[in-house]
Amino acid sequence: EESRKKYDKYGKAGLEPESMMDPKILFTLMFGGGQFTKYIGEIGEDITDEVNENELQGDQFEEHFEMKRKKKREQIGELSQLLCERLEGYCNPKTRNEWLKEAFVEAKELKVESFGVNLLHCIGYVYVSRADIFLSSSSFFGIPSLIKGIGEKAHIFKNGIEVISAGYSAVSANQQVINEQEKAKQKNMFLSEEERIKLEQQAAMKQITALWKVMKMEIESRLREVCDWILRDSSVSASKQQLRANALKELGTIFTSIPKDQAVKIDLSNFTSEVR
């Protein structure tokens, strides 16, 4: 919460060196400003863990991955419980209309956060997709569910391609900055401040876009597990599972109804930019 206040007031400069030591804080501020945590949990763990894993040796690997698996199970459980509670208002017919109104208000509030619209669409897509697969599994011998499942796999494959493409674009942009500086140096010249800032901002934009693509994959993967947990919960009746699926689809539809052209402009100097 303190980091959030510093970021809001001072931007990049407000993040003290000790805060910069933990990339998770930076990722949280960049993507959703901490306001989406109840839906997606902490993000950027896969990236930061990969860096730390390079320092592990011998038996440390097994201990580390076992700890990772345990932490992941706990996080999925916590997010699943939070989502069950979030959907409960819809499951009760007496509070359903009020629940729908509150969901629209919440979506409008969340859209103003950094990458808010992107996150709403990311979360909403998974909610609708997993709900559709569940709801169609009992009709026509489950064939519609199978078809929807294939569509989801195609979506995951497309995301993977986008990650690779965005990563390549970011590397190319960085190299362009270096090349332009070298060209100017060979001519005993220097890039003007305006040219340098323009190139660096272009490179930063592509780096942030690539990072978002990676974050999106991590978030969607986590949410699929959360959705499956609440929809396949054997501790509740089949009718309750059905209600949860309908509620999940409604919430996802509301989240994805926020127009993408309402994406909020973000200052590049504060690590982000407008992405549509």
Sine and cosine of phi, psi and omega as CSV:
sin_phi,cos_phi,sin_psi,cos_psi,sin_omega,cos_omega
0.00,0.00,-0.63,0.78,0.01,-1.00
-0.91,0.41,-0.65,0.76,0.02,-1.00
-0.90,0.45,-0.62,0.79,0.02,-1.00
-0.87,0.49,-0.70,0.72,0.00,-1.00
-0.90,0.44,-0.68,0.73,0.00,-1.00
-0.90,0.44,-0.65,0.76,-0.01,-1.00
-0.91,0.42,-0.71,0.71,-0.01,-1.00
-0.88,0.48,-0.61,0.79,-0.09,-1.00
-1.00,0.10,-0.67,0.75,-0.14,-0.99
-0.90,-0.44,-0.13,0.99,-0.05,-1.00
0.94,0.35,-0.63,-0.78,-0.06,-1.00
-0.85,0.53,-0.65,0.76,-0.05,-1.00
-0.91,0.42,-0.37,0.93,-0.04,-1.00
-0.97,0.23,-0.21,0.98,0.01,-1.00
-1.00,0.06,0.95,-0.31,-0.06,-1.00
-0.93,0.38,0.36,-0.93,0.00,-1.00
-0.79,0.62,-0.62,0.78,-0.03,-1.00
-0.92,0.39,-0.51,0.86,0.04,-1.00
-0.94,0.33,-0.60,0.80,-0.02,-1.00
-0.91,0.41,-0.28,0.96,0.01,-1.00
-0.93,0.38,-0.39,0.92,-0.03,-1.00
-0.93,-0.38,0.98,-0.22,-0.03,-1.00
-0.88,0.48,-0.40,0.92,-0.02,-1.00
-0.88,0.47,-0.58,0.82,0.03,-1.00
-0.91,0.42,-0.68,0.73,0.01,-1.00
-0.89,0.46,-0.72,0.70,0.01,-1.00
-0.87,0.49,-0.65,0.76,-0.01,-1.00
-0.89,0.45,-0.68,0.73,0.01,-1.00
-0.93,0.38,-0.62,0.78,-0.02,-1.00
-0.94,0.35,-0.64,0.77,-0.10,-0.99
-0.90,-0.44,1.00,0.03,0.09,-1.00
0.99,-0.13,-0.15,0.99,0.05,-1.00
0.84,0.54,0.39,0.92,0.02,-1.00
1.00,0.05,-0.10,1.00,-0.07,-1.00
-0.99,0.14,-0.18,0.98,-0.01,-1.00
-0.97,-0.23,0.06,1.00,-0.11,-0.99
-0.83,0.56,-0.61,0.79,-0.04,-1.00
-0.92,0.40,-0.31,0.95,0.03,-1.00
-0.99,-0.15,-0.64,0.77,-0.13,-0.99
-0.90,-0.44,-0.14,0.99,-0.04,-1.00
0.95,0.31,-0.28,-0.96,0.06,-1.00
-0.97,0.26,0.66,-0.75,-0.01,-1.00
-0.91,-0.42,0.28,-0.96,0.01,-1.00
1.00,0.05,0.07,1.00,-0.06,-1.00
-0.91,0.40,-0.61,0.79,-0.01,-1.00
-0.88,0.48,-0.64,0.77,-0.02,-1.00
-0.94,0.33,-0.75,0.66,-0.03,-1.00
-0.92,0.39,-0.58,0.82,0.03,-1.00
-0.92,0.40,-0.60,0.80,-0.01,-1.00
-0.89,0.46,-0.61,0.79,0.04,-1.00
-0.91,0.42,-0.71,0.70,-0.03,-1.00
-0.92,0.39,-0.52,0.85,-0.05,-1.00
-0.90,0.43,-0.42,0.91,0.01,-1.00
-0.92,0.40,-0.31,0.95,-0.03,-1.00
-1.00,-0.10,-0.06,1.00,-0.06,-1.00
-0.99,0.14,0.47,-0.88,0.02,-1.00
-0.65,-0.76,0.52,-0.85,0.12,-0.99
0.77,0.63,-0.79,-0.61,-0.07,-1.00
-0.92,0.40,-0.22,0.98,0.00,-1.00
-0.89,0.45,-0.51,0.86,-0.01,-1.00
-0.87,0.49,-0.78,0.62,-0.04,-1.00
-0.89,0.47,-0.68,0.73,0.02,-1.00
-0.89,0.45,-0.66,0.75,-0.02,-1.00
-0.90,0.44,-0.74,0.68,-0.05,-1.00
-0.94,0.34,-0.52,0.85,0.07,-1.00
-0.92,0.39,-0.65,0.76,0.04,-1.00
-0.91,0.41,-0.61,0.79,0.03,-1.00
-0.90,0.45,-0.69,0.72,0.00,-1.00
-0.89,0.45,-0.67,0.74,0.01,-1.00
-0.89,0.45,-0.71,0.71,0.00,-1.00
-0.90,0.44,-0.62,0.78,0.01,-1.00
-0.91,0.42,-0.69,0.73,0.03,-1.00
-0.87,0.49,-0.67,0.75,0.00,-1.00
-0.91,0.42,-0.66,0.75,-0.01,-1.00
-0.92,0.39,-0.67,0.74,0.03,-1.00
-0.88,0.47,-0.65,0.76,0.03,-1.00
-0.89,0.46,-0.69,0.72,-0.01,-1.00
-0.91,0.41,-0.71,0.70,0.01,-1.00
-0.91,0.41,-0.59,0.81,0.02,-1.00
-0.90,0.43,-0.68,0.74,0.02,-1.00
-0.90,0.44,-0.68,0.73,0.02,-1.00
-0.89,0.45,-0.63,0.77,-0.01,-1.00
-0.94,0.34,-0.63,0.78,0.07,-1.00
-0.85,0.53,-0.71,0.71,0.01,-1.00
-0.91,0.42,-0.61,0.79,0.00,-1.00
-0.91,0.42,-0.56,0.83,-0.06,-1.00
-1.00,0.08,-0.21,0.98,-0.12,-0.99
-0.87,0.50,-0.59,0.81,0.00,-1.00
-0.88,0.48,-0.53,0.85,0.04,-1.00
-0.96,0.27,-0.59,0.81,-0.06,-1.00
-0.92,0.40,-0.38,0.93,0.05,-1.00
-1.00,-0.09,0.92,-0.40,-0.04,-1.00
-0.82,0.57,-0.50,0.87,-0.04,-1.00
-0.94,0.33,-0.45,0.89,-0.04,-1.00
-0.93,-0.37,0.10,1.00,-0.11,-0.99
-0.89,0.46,-0.74,0.67,-0.03,-1.00
-0.88,0.47,-0.66,0.75,0.03,-1.00
-0.91,0.41,-0.61,0.79,0.03,-1.00
-0.88,0.47,-0.69,0.72,0.00,-1.00
-0.89,0.45,-0.67,0.74,0.03,-1.00
-0.88,0.47,-0.70,0.71,-0.01,-1.00
-0.90,0.44,-0.59,0.81,0.01,-1.00
-0.91,0.43,-0.65,0.76,0.05,-1.00
-0.90,0.43,-0.68,0.73,0.02,-1.00
-0.88,0.47,-0.69,0.72,-0.01,-1.00
-0.88,0.47,-0.68,0.73,0.00,-1.00
-0.88,0.48,-0.65,0.76,0.00,-1.00
-0.92,0.39,-0.54,0.84,0.03,-1.00
-0.96,0.29,-0.63,0.77,-0.05,-1.00
-0.96,0.30,-0.44,0.90,-0.08,-1.00
-0.90,0.44,-0.39,0.92,-0.06,-1.00
-0.99,0.13,-0.12,0.99,0.02,-1.00
-0.97,0.26,0.29,-0.96,0.05,-1.00
-0.85,0.52,0.85,-0.53,-0.07,-1.00
0.88,0.47,0.40,0.92,-0.06,-1.00
-0.85,0.52,-0.74,0.68,-0.02,-1.00
-0.91,0.41,-0.66,0.75,0.02,-1.00
-0.86,0.51,-0.69,0.72,-0.01,-1.00
-0.92,0.38,-0.65,0.76,0.04,-1.00
-0.86,0.50,-0.69,0.73,0.00,-1.00
-0.94,0.35,-0.61,0.79,0.03,-1.00
-0.89,0.46,-0.76,0.64,0.00,-1.00
-0.91,0.42,-0.72,0.69,-0.03,-1.00
-0.87,0.49,-0.63,0.77,0.01,-1.00
-0.87,0.50,-0.73,0.68,-0.03,-1.00
-0.90,0.43,-0.68,0.73,-0.01,-1.00
-0.86,0.52,-0.75,0.66,-0.02,-1.00
-0.91,0.41,-0.69,0.72,-0.04,-1.00
-0.88,0.47,-0.76,0.65,-0.04,-1.00
-0.93,0.36,-0.57,0.82,0.04,-1.00
-0.91,0.41,-0.68,0.73,0.01,-1.00
-0.89,0.46,-0.69,0.73,0.00,-1.00
-0.88,0.48,-0.68,0.74,0.00,-1.00
-0.92,0.39,-0.73,0.68,-0.07,-1.00
-0.92,0.39,-0.50,0.86,-0.03,-1.00
-1.00,-0.01,-0.05,1.00,-0.06,-1.00
-0.94,0.34,-0.35,0.94,-0.04,-1.00
-0.98,-0.18,0.09,1.00,-0.02,-1.00
-0.92,-0.39,0.61,-0.79,0.04,-1.00
0.75,0.66,0.75,0.66,0.05,-1.00
0.87,0.49,0.41,0.91,0.05,-1.00
0.98,0.21,0.14,0.99,-0.03,-1.00
-0.89,0.45,-0.71,0.71,0.04,-1.00
-0.85,0.53,-0.62,0.79,0.01,-1.00
-0.90,0.44,-0.65,0.76,0.02,-1.00
-0.89,0.46,-0.69,0.73,0.00,-1.00
-0.90,0.44,-0.70,0.71,0.01,-1.00
-0.90,0.43,-0.57,0.82,0.04,-1.00
-0.90,0.43,-0.62,0.78,0.05,-1.00
-0.91,0.42,-0.65,0.76,0.04,-1.00
-0.88,0.47,-0.62,0.78,0.01,-1.00
-0.92,0.39,-0.64,0.77,0.04,-1.00
-0.89,0.46,-0.61,0.80,0.04,-1.00
-0.90,0.43,-0.61,0.79,0.04,-1.00
-0.90,0.44,-0.68,0.73,0.01,-1.00
-0.89,0.45,-0.68,0.74,0.02,-1.00
-0.88,0.47,-0.68,0.73,0.02,-1.00
-0.88,0.48,-0.66,0.75,0.04,-1.00
-0.87,0.50,-0.65,0.76,0.01,-1.00
-0.89,0.46,-0.67,0.74,0.03,-1.00
-0.89,0.45,-0.65,0.76,-0.01,-1.00
-0.91,0.42,-0.59,0.80,0.03,-1.00
-0.89,0.46,-0.73,0.69,0.00,-1.00
-0.89,0.46,-0.71,0.70,-0.02,-1.00
-0.90,0.44,-0.69,0.72,0.00,-1.00
-0.92,0.40,-0.60,0.80,0.03,-1.00
-0.90,0.44,-0.69,0.72,0.03,-1.00
-0.89,0.45,-0.66,0.75,0.00,-1.00
-0.90,0.44,-0.63,0.78,0.01,-1.00
-0.92,0.40,-0.68,0.73,0.02,-1.00
-0.89,0.45,-0.67,0.74,0.00,-1.00
-0.89,0.45,-0.64,0.77,0.00,-1.00
-0.91,0.42,-0.65,0.76,0.04,-1.00
-0.89,0.45,-0.67,0.75,-0.01,-1.00
-0.91,0.40,-0.55,0.83,0.02,-1.00
-0.90,0.44,-0.64,0.77,0.04,-1.00
-0.87,0.49,-0.72,0.69,0.00,-1.00
-0.89,0.45,-0.69,0.72,-0.03,-1.00
-0.89,0.46,-0.69,0.72,-0.01,-1.00
-0.90,0.43,-0.62,0.79,0.03,-1.00
-0.92,0.39,-0.63,0.77,0.02,-1.00
-0.91,0.40,-0.66,0.75,0.02,-1.00
-0.87,0.49,-0.70,0.71,0.00,-1.00
-0.91,0.42,-0.62,0.78,-0.02,-1.00
-0.91,0.42,-0.64,0.77,0.01,-1.00
-0.90,0.44,-0.44,0.90,0.01,-1.00
-1.00,-0.09,0.22,0.97,-0.05,-1.00
0.83,0.55,0.61,0.79,0.00,-1.00
-0.80,-0.61,0.14,-0.99,0.07,-1.00
-0.75,-0.66,0.53,-0.85,0.09,-1.00
-0.90,0.44,0.64,-0.76,0.07,-1.00
-0.92,0.40,0.37,-0.93,0.01,-1.00
-0.84,0.54,-0.64,0.77,-0.01,-1.00
-0.91,0.41,-0.70,0.72,0.00,-1.00
-0.91,0.42,-0.68,0.73,-0.02,-1.00
-0.89,0.45,-0.71,0.70,0.00,-1.00
-0.89,0.45,-0.65,0.76,-0.01,-1.00
-0.88,0.47,-0.72,0.69,0.01,-1.00
-0.90,0.43,-0.67,0.74,-0.02,-1.00
-0.92,0.39,-0.59,0.80,0.03,-1.00
-0.93,0.36,-0.62,0.78,0.05,-1.00
-0.89,0.45,-0.68,0.73,0.02,-1.00
-0.91,0.41,-0.67,0.74,0.00,-1.00
-0.89,0.46,-0.65,0.76,0.01,-1.00
-0.87,0.49,-0.67,0.74,-0.02,-1.00
-0.95,0.30,-0.54,0.84,0.07,-1.00
-0.91,0.42,-0.69,0.72,-0.01,-1.00
-0.92,0.40,-0.64,0.77,0.04,-1.00
-0.88,0.48,-0.68,0.73,0.02,-1.00
-0.90,0.44,-0.67,0.75,0.02,-1.00
-0.89,0.45,-0.65,0.76,0.03,-1.00
-0.88,0.47,-0.66,0.75,-0.01,-1.00
-0.87,0.48,-0.64,0.77,0.04,-1.00
-0.92,0.40,-0.71,0.70,0.01,-1.00
-0.86,0.51,-0.65,0.76,-0.02,-1.00
-0.87,0.48,-0.68,0.73,0.04,-1.00
-0.89,0.46,-0.69,0.72,0.00,-1.00
-0.89,0.46,-0.70,0.71,-0.02,-1.00
-0.90,0.43,-0.74,0.68,-0.04,-1.00
-0.89,0.46,-0.66,0.75,0.02,-1.00
-0.87,0.49,-0.70,0.72,0.00,-1.00
-0.91,0.42,-0.69,0.73,-0.05,-1.00
-0.92,0.38,-0.53,0.85,0.05,-1.00
-0.88,0.47,-0.65,0.76,0.03,-1.00
-0.92,0.39,-0.65,0.76,0.01,-1.00
-0.89,0.46,-0.73,0.69,-0.01,-1.00
-0.88,0.47,-0.70,0.72,0.00,-1.00
-0.90,0.44,-0.58,0.82,0.00,-1.00
-0.89,0.45,-0.73,0.68,-0.06,-1.00
-0.97,0.23,-0.46,0.89,-0.03,-1.00
-0.99,0.12,-0.43,0.90,0.00,-1.00
-0.97,-0.25,0.29,0.96,-0.03,-1.00
-0.90,0.44,0.94,-0.34,-0.07,-1.00
-0.97,0.23,-0.13,0.99,-0.02,-1.00
-0.99,0.13,-0.10,0.99,0.03,-1.00
-0.87,-0.50,0.29,-0.96,-0.04,-1.00
-0.95,0.31,0.27,-0.96,0.03,-1.00
-0.89,0.46,-0.59,0.81,0.01,-1.00
-0.92,0.39,-0.59,0.81,0.03,-1.00
-0.94,0.35,-0.62,0.79,0.07,-1.00
-0.87,0.49,-0.65,0.76,0.02,-1.00
-0.89,0.45,-0.69,0.72,0.03,-1.00
-0.89,0.46,-0.68,0.74,0.02,-1.00
-0.88,0.48,-0.65,0.76,0.00,-1.00
-0.89,0.45,-0.68,0.73,0.03,-1.00
-0.90,0.43,-0.66,0.75,0.02,-1.00
-0.90,0.43,-0.67,0.74,0.01,-1.00
-0.88,0.48,-0.68,0.73,0.00,-1.00
-0.92,0.40,-0.65,0.76,0.03,-1.00
-0.88,0.47,-0.72,0.69,-0.02,-1.00
-0.90,0.43,-0.67,0.74,0.03,-1.00
-0.90,0.44,-0.63,0.78,0.02,-1.00
-0.90,0.43,-0.64,0.77,0.03,-1.00
-0.90,0.43,-0.70,0.72,0.00,-1.00
-0.88,0.47,-0.67,0.74,-0.04,-1.00
-0.98,0.18,-0.11,0.99,0.01,-1.00
-0.98,0.19,-0.24,0.97,0.04,-1.00
-0.94,0.33,0.87,-0.49,-0.07,-1.00
-0.86,0.50,0.64,-0.77,0.02,-1.00
-0.93,0.37,-0.38,0.92,0.01,-1.00
-0.97,0.26,0.02,1.00,0.08,-1.00
-0.99,-0.13,0.25,0.97,0.04,-1.00
-0.86,0.52,0.66,-0.75,-0.07,-1.00
-1.00,0.09,0.67,-0.75,0.05,-1.00
-0.96,0.30,0.76,-0.65,-0.03,-1.00
-0.88,-0.47,0.66,-0.75,0.00,-1.00
-0.95,0.31,0.83,-0.56,0.00,-1.00
-0.88,0.48,-0.51,0.86,-0.01,-1.00
-0.92,0.39,-0.29,0.96,0.05,-1.00
-0.98,-0.20,0.45,0.89,0.13,-0.99
1.00,0.09,-0.09,1.00,-0.07,-1.00
-0.74,-0.67,0.13,-0.99,0.04,-1.00
-0.49,-0.87,0.10,-1.00,-0.01,-1.00
-0.98,0.20,0.78,-0.63,0.01,-1.00
-0.82,-0.57,0.74,-0.67,0.02,-1.00
-0.75,-0.66,0.00,0.00,0.00,0.00
